Amino acid sequence: MITVTPEAQKQIRIAAEESGAANLSLRLAAKRNPDGSFDYGMGFDEPADDDLSYRFGEIEVIFDAQYGPMLNGATLDFVEIEPGEHTFIVLNPNDPHYVPPGSDAGGCGSGGCGCH
């Protein structure tokens, strides 16, 4: 299972409305890089029969079942990286470069968090 924070849910709703995709689900994808780290993608899409689907209030998040093991336990958040600079991030304990929030190891800049 994945988690979508309330702030991310709010921003997903705003993005869906602004892009005319209010009736679509948010599709997540994950790709493993040669160094083992993950890259993420997301966009609005219709669910497919073999998708995994999770509902968070008004938001439905879907992804192909092949991504299930990579995304299990991940959290999608919307954060302010620097003053005035907001972005979606994926906090994913399955990523070998993941650094838990609040640790002294460097946070988001250490990898395993950005959506590209």
N, C-alpha and C positions, 0 to 999 in steps of 0.2 A: 504494500500500500504506500501511496505517496501522501504528502500533506501540502496544502496550499494555504499560506498565511492569509489572514483577513486583508492586509494591505495589498497582497498580490491579487486576491479576488477582486478587490475594488478596481485596481488598475486593468485587469483583464476585462471587466465589464465596460470600463471607459473605452478601452481600445476596440472592443467589439462594436460598441455603439458608434464610435467615430468612423469605423471602417465599413459599416453596413453589414457586419457579421453577427449581429445580436442573436440570431437563431442558430448559430454554429457552435461547435465544441472547440475547445482549445486542444490542439494536437501537440504532444511532446515527442521528441525523438532524441536518441542518445547515440553517440558514436565513440568507440574506443580508439584512441590514438596509438601510434606505435610505442609511445612511452608508457602506455597503460592509463593515462588520464582520459577524461571524457570531455567531449564537446556536445553541446545541446542545441536543439533547434525547436522552434515552436511557431505555430500559426493556426489560423482558424480553418476548420474542416468539418465535413460530415463524418459521423462514425461509420466504420466498416463492421461487418459481422464478427470478425475475429479480433477486434480491438478490446483492450481492457479499458474499463470506464469507471471513473470515480466522480461523485457529485459533491460539490462544496457550495452549499446554498444555491444560488442561481447559476453557478459555473459548473460545467461538465468538462472534465479533463480526460482525454483519451490518448492512448498510444498503442502501437502494434505490440502484440503479446511478446515478440522477440526482445523487446526492451524491458520487459517485466523484471528480470533479474538485475539489470543495471539500475533501474529506477526505484526498486523496492527500498523503502526507508528514506527516500529523498524528500526534501522540502523545497518547494518553489516559493520564493520570497521576492518582494520589491523593496529595495533599500536605497538609501542615499549614500553613494560611494564617497563623494566629496560634496561640499556645499553646492546645492543646486543641480547636482548630477545624480539622477535616479536611474536604476536599471533593475531588470529581473536577474536573480541569481538562483542557482540550484545548489543547495547544500546536500551533498551526497556522500554518505559514509562508505559507499561501494567504490568510490573513486580513490585509488591509492594515493593521490595527491591532496585529498580532502584534509582540511585543517578545521577542527571544530571551532565554532565561535567562542571567543573568550580565551582561547589558548594563546600562549606566548610565541607560537610558531609562525606568525605572520598573517593570519586571517585570509581574506579573500584573495589577496595578491599571490598566495602560494598555489593557486590553481584549484580546479574542481568546483568552480562556482558560476562562471558566466554563461549566459545564453548567447549564442552567436548566430 
